[in-house]
Amino acid sequence: MSNDRNEPSAPAPGFRFPHTYAILFAVVIIAAVLSYVVPAGEFERVEVGERTEVVPGSYSGVEQSPVTFFELFKAIPTGLIDGASIIFYIFLVGGAFGIVRATGAIEAAIQKVMVAVKGNERLMIPVIMFVFSVLGFSTGMSEEAIIFVPIGIVLATALGYDAMVGTAIVTLGAASGFIGGMLNPFTVGIAQEIAELTIFSGWQFRTVIYLLVLGAGILYVMHYAKKVKKDPEKSLVYEESKRGQVNFTEDVMNFEELKKRHIFILLTFTAGIIINVYGIFQHGWFLTELSANFFVIGLLAGLVSGMRINDIFDAFIDGMKLVVYGAIIVGFARAIVVVLESGVIIDTIIHGMSSILDFLPPSITALGMLVIQVIINFFIPSGSGQAMTTMPIMTPIADLQEIPRQVAVLAYQYGDAITNTIIPTSASLMGVLAVSGIPYLKWVKFVWKITALWLFIAALALVAATMIGIS
């Protein structure tokens, strides 16, 4: 789940984890210092089709070009300017989603589904997790899932399960889709744009992995639910339930009833996504066209819902406000690359890392990329920020190691998404736990096995993608 909307929460009382922006600015400073000590050097680059690739074996040293004190600070606005296309893409897509959310259509539809499976324990877990997974891979649902957690808990407890099950069907469902990411505009779309790949390309492979991840998640939650129903004292939140910390009443299910206009809005939204996919693969659409189409989707959704024009644009602005954190962080992340390029040391770093990896099989290199992304995600849990920070380095490394660029994107995608279910720097996770009343350590005890299994699936996926040469 992406944390592009809010600042990460503190992992424990009495300790404040450094702000992601502070971490990024510290890295900018470190990059500037490195420009004085790391030898400057460059690769030759050539145009291959519509993308730029490094020429293997072409690295050579050049004159040192240390970054000055003032250039260090200039890197921030320069980074914002360089990342403008991605930043405004995030703003426009966020604004469009803001309008769709303001219509209440998504909430009404989800509640309709959740009420429909109420009382049917065989359907509840797989159906609800599937619904949230669709929103995860298409809209990047993260913090938005928080409002549905109380409903999930009501449904789960009504069927004899516990609050952990109710929380998991919502959050792990959304996480499964986010990991799949086939049409996620905030992560896969941005990473592929940086890697100069067709946006949403490789969706077939991602769909297969998504189904494996979702299936594993559903079976995992169902296994735990069965155990709790058989013996309620096996519940990890048994004590919290007795104290009433994780109990909710039916009055949390108070979203607007699903109406015809909601159905039209959802059909409009679905049609817009289909048009986007068609435009990408048939007409070469990129960020500009996608942003424009999302804007059209938002306007149509507002008009169909009967919203007044001023209300539509109020919702549009509200939607953009929610993604400010993730949008502007792109500029700060880009500032790191600006400093490394100004100091002419980014190719030296790429050359050094690639030289080490020369002794490893390509599949092991791909796994190393995954490990790096997992570590970075703890400190930069913003999906778009992590893409802007890592992809400019991982893309040329993939070229030099003769690994498909799509594999580098997959490593970023899985490294960013999977551990958001467990790391304390994930704002969406900490928000979910705050609402549900589940202690963080008990959530970790519940979720660590499925997180490890998802990482294992991701590792196998990367090896397979490397071997088949996914494009």
Secondary structure, DSSP 4 states (H G I P E B T S, - for coil): ----SSPPPPSBTTB-PPPHHHHHHHHHHHHHHHHHHSPPEE--EEEETTEEEE-TT--EE----PPPHHHHHHHHHHHHHHTHHHHHHHHHHHHHHHHHHHTTHHHHHHHHHHHHTTT-HHHHHHHHHHHHHHHHHHH--SGGGGGGHHHHHHHHHHTT--HHHHHHHHHHHHHHHHHH-TT-TTTHHHHHHHTT--TTTTHHHHHHHHHHHHHHHHHHHHHHHHHHHH-GGG-TTHHHHHTTTT---GGG--PPPP-HHHHHHHHHHHHHHHHHHHHHHHH---HHHHHHHHHHHHHHHHHHHT--HHHHHHHHHHHHHHTHHHHHHHHHHHHHHHHHHHTT-HHHHHHHHHHHHTTS-HHHHHHHHHHHHHHHHHH---HHHHHHHHHHHHHHHHHHTT--HHHHHHHHHHHHHGGGGT-TT-HHHHHHHHHHT--HHHHHHHHHHHHHHHHHHHHHHHHHHHHHT--
